[in-house]
Amino acid sequence: MTVLGLLVGLALAGAATLFVLDNAAAHLSGSQVHPAPVFSSSGHAQSVTLSNAAAVLLHFVPDQDANSLGVAMCNATGQPTCSLAHYPGQVKVAEASQHRYQVTVIMTVQVHRLLQAGEISLGSLPGASSLATGELAVSSDSAIYGVKMNPTSHRAVFQFLLSATGRTVWALDWNGLGAVSQSASLQ
């Protein structure tokens, strides 16, 4: 085999690999996660209805975490104040199957505030945030959150399923997963 034949073979193999990877990436959803149950730290059951599901989710404290989901989403998006009575995000509730409620929270990420406070860093180093892609690594005083926002509107969507007893939550996207996991901060 000649050198030219070897180079042509390598070029074809590289092109085929790129084609396969590009097709696979087009069919994968970048924001969906495999839902796994997260249990409440309180352990007591309550009756969840369509009218109180938003409040139950915002007050839900995952086992082994310090913050409620409402506070965690405020921290992740850089909200200067977080009153669960007058929540700064838009909360939508819908009935889901198997006696569960789908709760979606939409919040505007306060990028300027997060930059000023040093809670996000821009650049090319590993773990740096990118305003162009909307992928942020937010490090608050108490936890680290991965946040995916719309780079134009700065809106972040958090999606959850909530059990009818209020004892279990399932994160349905990466933002929701970040809110339930609340990794300890190094700040």
N, C-alpha and C positions, 0 to 999 in steps of 0.2 A: 504494500500500500504506500502510496506517495504521501508526501507532506500535505499537498493540496487536497487529496482525498480525505486525509485525517482532519484537516481544518473544516472542510465542508461537512463532514460527519458530526463534528463537535458543534458547528453552527446550527445544524438541523436539530440536534438533541437539545441545545439551549433554547431554540425557538419553540420546540414542542413543550418543553418544561414551562416556559413563560405562558404559553397558550393554556396549558392545564391549570396553572396557578391563577391566571386571570379569570378563567371560567369558574373555578372553585370560589374565588373571592366574590364574584358577582352573585353567586347563589347563597352566600352566607350572610346572615343579618349581623351587623356589627354591634347592635345595641341589645340584642336578646340574650338572656342567660337561661340555663336550665334551673327552673325554680326548685329550691330546697327549703324545707320548713325552718323557720326561726321562731323560737319559743319566747314567751314573755318572761321577764325576770320576776314579775309579781306572782304568776302562777294561778291567780284567781280568775274564774270565768265570769263573763258578763254577757248579757243578751245584746248582740249587735243587730241593728236595723239599718235600713237605707238612710234614715235621718240622722243617726248618731255615728255611722261608720267613719266619717271624716275625723271627728273628735277622737274616737277610739284609736285610729291609726296614728294621729299626731301625738297622742299621749303614750303610745306603745313604747316600752323600753325593752329592747332585746336582751336576752339573758347574757350576762357577762359584760354588758355595756353600761356606761354611765348616763348617756343622754337619751332622751326620747327621740323617736324618729322625726318629730317636728323640729326639735332643736338641732338635730344632726343635719337636716336639710337646710336650716338657716345658716349653720356654720359652714356647710359645704358651698353655699352660694354667696357668702359674705354679707348676709343681712345684718345691718347695724343693730337692730332690735328685733326680738323674736317673742312676740306675745301670742300664745296659743289661742287666746280669746279672739284676737284680731290678727289672724295669720297673714303674713305678707305674700303668701303664694295663693294660686288659684287651685282649689281642691275639687275634683270631680269624682262622684261615686256612681257605680253601676252594679246591678246584681250580676253575679257570675254563677256558674254552675256549682253544684255540690255544696250548697249553703255557704257560699263565699261571696265576698264583695270585692270588686276591682276598684282600687282607689288610685287615681292619677293626680299627681301634684306638679304644677307648672310654676317655676320660679325664675325670676330674672337674676342672673349672676351679676353681682356688683364687682365687675372686673377692676375698676379704678381703685375701689376700696381695698380689694385683695392685694393689688400691686403695692399700694401705699403701706399696708400693714406687713408686707413681706410674706404673705401667706401663699403667694404663687410666685415662681421665678420663671422668667422667659429665657430662652437660649437653646443651645444644642446639646447640653449635657444630659445624661440619663436622668429621668425624673422631672425634667423641665416641662413647663406648660407651653402650649402653642395656641395663640389666639387665632391663627389662620385655620387650624383644624377644629378648634373648640375643645380640645382635650386638655384638661387641667388637672394638676396635682395640687390640691389645696391642703395646706398644713396649718390647722388652727392650733390654739393653745392646748387643746385636749385630744385631738385626733387628726388623722390624715384621711382625706377623701379623694377618690378619683371621680371627676365630674366631666361629663360629655355635654357640651352646650352647643346650640346653634351659633356658629361664629358670626353671623350677621345680626341676629336679634338678641343674642346673649341669653336666650331662654333655655333652661334645663328642665327635662321631664323626668320624673321619678314615678315608676309604676310598681304597684303592689297588689297582691291578693290578701284579703283579711278573712280569717275564719269567723263563723257566726258566733263563736264563743269569745272572740277577742284575745285568745291565748296564742294564736299562731299567725305569722305573716310570711308570705313568700315574695321575694324580690323578683320582678319580671324583667328588669333591665339593669344595665351596669350602674346607673345612678342609684337605683333602689338598693342594689347590692352594696354599694359604698356606704349608704345610710345605715343599713342593718349591721355591717361589719365593724365600722368605726375603729380602724387600726390605731393603736396608740401613737401619739405624736412624739417626735424627738425634739421639739422646740423647747 
